[in-house]
């Protein structure tokens, strides 16, 4: 065996939701800053008892798109660490079952929120005209749970955002879909 020739395996996490468990391999080799940021929230138990607050699946909206979570608990936006640099140019594509960082129009504004693509969304990849959304992992077990989440009924609900103001959010599950926890796992 050659010393130093073995590449360390990418980390794995389990997203334990109210509809089942999703096992995810994080792409530390392709998105090191994003994975480090995500794991810092995991280790801080930031995601415990947060919710999937945005669900866009054909069964409940006009489009089959994604499920988004990691930023709200009890309909209130959680305080986050500072934003990170967008790693969308890492060669990973927004395909069905991949995780990507949610952000505002500012490409370098992602903090804690993430989404899981429920279909291939190549239009979210970095191009000459778009900064793209950084893919940093993929579902390796539990895609059936992702499909259960994408199929829930949704409605518009009021959330409390930073500054204490109320804002209407569309495509929110009628019955909460909770992220009970996200924990590091063995391969």
N, C-alpha and C positions, 0 to 999 in steps of 0.2 A: 504494500500500500504506500502510495506517495503522500508524504506529509503536505497538507495544505491543498491537496487536489480535490477534496470533497467539498462541494458547495453546501453551505448551510441551507436547510429546508426553510421555505417560507412559513411564517407563523399561520396558525389556524385559530379561528374564534368560533364560538357557538352563540348565535343570537337566539335566545329563548323567548319566544313570543306567546301571547295568549292563544294562538292558533297552532303552535308547534315549534319545533326547533329547526334552525337553518344553520348549517355548517359552512363556513367560508374560509377559503385559503386567501390570505392577503399577499399581494404582489410586492413584497418588500424589495425584491431585486429590480423592479421596474418603477416603483413609486415610493422611494425610501422616505421622503419627507412626509408624504401623505399617510403612509402606514405608521410612522413614528407618532404623528399627531393623533391618528385614530386610536392607537394602542394607549396613548397617554390618557385619553378619555375613558377607555375600557378599564385601565388600571385604577383610575379615580372613581370608578363606578358611576360615572356621569350618566350613562345610558340607562341605568336601572330605573324602571318604572316610567320611562318615557313612552311615547306613542308613535305609531305610524299615522301621521296627521294629513297626509296627502296620498290618495290612491286613485290612479288613473288606469283603469282596466276597462276593456270594451263592455263588460257587463254593467258598469256603473257610470260610464262617461262616454263621450264621443270618440275617445281614442284609447288605444291599447298602448301604454307608455311605460309607467313605472310606479313604484311605491316608495314613499319618502318618509324618513323618520329621523330621530336622534336629536331633536331640538326643543321639544315641548313636553311638559308634564302637567297634567290637570289643566290643559288648555292655556298654560302660561309658558312664555318663552324663557328658556333657561339661560343664565349668563355663561358666556364661553370665554375661552382663551383667545388670544389674537389670531388673525387670519394667517393662512399659509400660502405659499407660492403654488400656483397652478402647475401640476405635472402632467397635463393632458397630452403632451407630445411624447409620451413614453412608449408608443408602439402598441398599446392596448386599446381595443375598440369597445364602444358601448354596445355590447351584444347581450342577448337574453341571458339573465343570470349573473351579470357582472354588477359590482358595486362601484359607484362613482360618488364624488363629493358634490354636494349641492352648494351653490354659490349665488351671489347677486350678479348684476351685469358686470361688475368689476371682476375680471378673471382671477385675481389674487385675493378673493374675499371669503373663501371656504373656511369654516371653523369646525363644527361638530356634525352638522346635518349631512346625511348621505342618502342615496337612493339606490334601489335595485331595479335594473332594467327588466321589464317583463316581456320585452321583444327586442329584436335588433334595432338599435337607434343610432345608426351611423352618422346621422346629421348632428349628433352631439360630440363627435370627434373633432380634434383640432384640424383645421384646414387653413389655407392661406387667408381666408376671410373671417375665420372664427377661432377664438382662443380655446374652445372646447371645454369639456368636463372631464376631469381626471378620473380614469378608471384605476382602482387600487386593489381589487379583489374579485373573486368569483365564487358563486355558490357551488360547493362540491357535494352537498347532500341537503335535501330539504326544498328543492324547487317546487315540490307539491305544496309546501306551506306558502311559498311565495304566491303560487296560483290561488290558494285559498284566500290570501289577503287581497289580491287584485280583484277577486270576485265579490267582495263585501259591498253592501249598499252604502252609498255616500250621500251627503247633504252639505249645505253651507252652515258653518257654525262660527260663533264669535270666539276669538282668542285674545289673550292679553299679550301684547308685544312689548319690546323694550320701551321704556318710558311710561309704562302702565296704561297705555291707550288700548282700546278694544278695536279689533280689526276683523272683518269677515274673511273667512277662509273657505274656499270651495273644495269639493271632492274630499271631505272629511268623513271617515267611517261613521255611520249612524251609531253602531255599537263600537266602543273603543277597541282598537287592536293595540295591545300593550307590548312593549319590549320589556319583559320582566328583568332581563339582564343580558349583558354581552360579556363573555368570559373567554380568556385564553384557553385553548384546548390542546391536547396531545394530537398528533397526526392520527 
